[in-house]
Amino acid sequence: CRTIRSHFGSSAATVATASTAPPPAMGKGTKKVGICGKYGTRYGATLRKLVKKIEMQSKATYLCPFCGRTGVKREAGGIWKCRGCKKVMAGGCWTLATPAAVTVRATIHRLKKLQAEAK
């Protein structure tokens, strides 16, 4: 408590000061919607779920195939940059490696292995 003196007389008032307790904790935010909470109730639940999946993939950090660090972030559509080795690479629009690219890479690796065994 502290005492405050008035300018208009000799009367004094006692005012309670703020307690030293920490401020209340912030709310948990969103429980289900996550990154799509910014859309509120607009656009329908199904579309928001699709957008949530895409946005989470595009904002995630991926493993760099060159340096091995988990630091590859999306720069623009299909352009990815590693924060560790500063390499810029082309990939999918929303993910670093598209399912088709993974299949092609595995097929090429398998064919090279078969070719090496044949020699």
N, C-alpha and C positions, 0 to 999 in steps of 0.2 A: 504494500500500500504506500501511497505517497500523498502528500498534502498539497493542494492547489489553493493559492490565495487569489481572491477576486480583486479586480481593479476598482470595484464600486464600494468597497467597504472593508471592514476588518474581518468579515466572516471567512472562515476557512472550510473547505470541503475535502473529505478524504475520498480518494478514487482508487479503486482496485486496479493494479497493473496486470498486464497479461502474464499468465503463468509461464513457467519455463518448460512446460511439457512440449514434446515435439509435435509438429503439425500432423493432422490425420493423414494416414497413408492414402495414396491416390488409388482410384478405382482400378479394377483389373482390366478395363477396356472392353474388348469384345471376346466373347467366349467361343463362338462358332465361326463367325464370318471373317475374322482376321483382317487381312490386308484390304478386303472388300467392304469394310465398315464405312469407308468414305462414300459409298454409293447409297447408303441408307436403305430405304424400302423400295427404291426405284429399280426398274428393269427386270424384275422377276428373279426368283431364287435360282432357277436352272442356269440362266445366263451369268448370274453373279458367281456361281460355283465354277463355271468354265473360266471366267475371267480370273478368279482366285488362283486356279491351277496355273494358268499362263503367267500371271504376274509373279507368283512365287518362283517359277522356273526362271524367269528373266531377271529377277532381282537377286537370285542366289549366287554364291561364289563357287566356282568349279576348280577341279584339280588341273594344274597346268601340265600338258604332256611334255614340255621341255625341261622345266626346272623342278617339277614335283610339288610345288607349293600350292596350297588351296588359296588362290588369289586371282583367278580369272573372272573378270566382271564384264558385263555387256556395255559396250560403248554406244552402239547404235544397232539397228536391225541387221543381224548377221555378222557384226564386227565385235570381236572379243579381245580384251587386252589383259595381260598378266601384270599384276602389280609388283611381282617379284623380279622377273627378268625383263619386263617391259616389252615383251613380244606381242605383236598384234596378229591375230589369226582370224580366218573366216570360219564361220560355223553356221548353225541354224539360226533362225530369227529369234526364237524364244529360249533355246537351249544350245549349249556349246556343240554337242554332237546329236544330230537327228538319228532316229532309229534306222533310216535308210543308210546313213553314213556309217553307222556301227556295223550293219550287215555287210556293206561293201568292204570295209576294212578287214573284217573277219574272213571274208571270202578270199581276198587278196593274200592275206597271211597264210591261209590254208593252202592255196594254190602254190605259193612260193615254197612252202614246206614240202609239198608233194613233188615239185620240180627238183628241189635239192636232193630228195631221197632217191629220185629216179637216176640221178647222175652217178 
